[in-house]
Amino acid sequence: MTKDGAKEASKEVLATHFAMSPAEATAWLGTNFDSAWEYYDVNGTGQIDAVGVSTFFRSLTKKLGALDL
């Protein structure tokens, strides 16, 4: 998954699992997305393996509580 794709999917995860509005999700991701992305994109390729995406989403949202995917 590319970084842009992950950011868009993250907005959907935040809306679906944490009831955030698009504006809230965008603001929250502005603060939290890049550091989570950099942790998982260890090679700096701009993408992460699709197998690890659910783990990425859990890590990204851990401050918000449990995420059941």
C-alpha positions in Angstrom: 0.0 0.0 0.0 1.3 3.4 -0.9 1.6 6.3 1.6 -1.2 8.2 -0.1 -3.4 5.1 -0.1 -2.7 4.4 3.5 -3.7 7.9 4.5 -7.0 7.6 2.6 -7.7 4.2 4.2 -6.8 5.6 7.6 -9.5 8.2 7.2 -12.0 5.4 6.6 -10.7 3.5 9.6 -11.1 6.5 11.8 -14.6 7.2 10.5 -15.8 3.6 10.8 -14.2 2.5 14.0 -13.8 5.8 15.9 -16.8 7.8 14.6 -14.6 10.7 13.4 -15.8 13.2 10.9 -13.7 13.8 7.8 -12.3 17.1 9.4 -11.5 15.4 12.7 -9.8 12.5 10.9 -7.7 14.8 8.7 -6.7 16.8 11.8 -5.8 13.7 13.8 -3.8 12.2 10.9 -2.0 15.5 10.5 -0.6 15.0 14.0 -0.1 11.2 14.0 0.2 9.7 10.6 3.7 10.6 9.5 5.5 9.1 12.6 3.5 5.9 12.3 4.2 5.7 8.6 8.0 6.3 9.0 8.1 3.5 11.6 6.5 0.9 9.2 8.2 2.1 5.9 11.6 1.2 7.2 13.2 1.2 3.7 11.8 4.6 2.8 10.1 3.2 -0.4 6.8 5.0 0.1 4.9 1.8 0.5 4.3 -1.0 3.0 3.4 -4.6 2.4 -0.4 -5.2 2.3 0.1 -8.1 4.9 1.3 -5.5 7.5 -1.4 -2.9 6.9 -3.7 -4.1 9.7 -0.8 -3.9 12.1 0.0 -0.4 10.8 -3.6 0.7 11.5 -3.6 -0.8 15.0 -0.3 1.0 15.8 -1.6 4.3 14.3 -4.7 4.3 16.4 -3.4 2.8 19.6 -3.8 6.2 21.4 -7.6 6.0 20.6 -8.2 2.5 22.1 -8.7 -1.0 20.8 -9.1 -1.5 17.0 -10.9 -4.7 15.9 -10.2 -5.3 12.2 
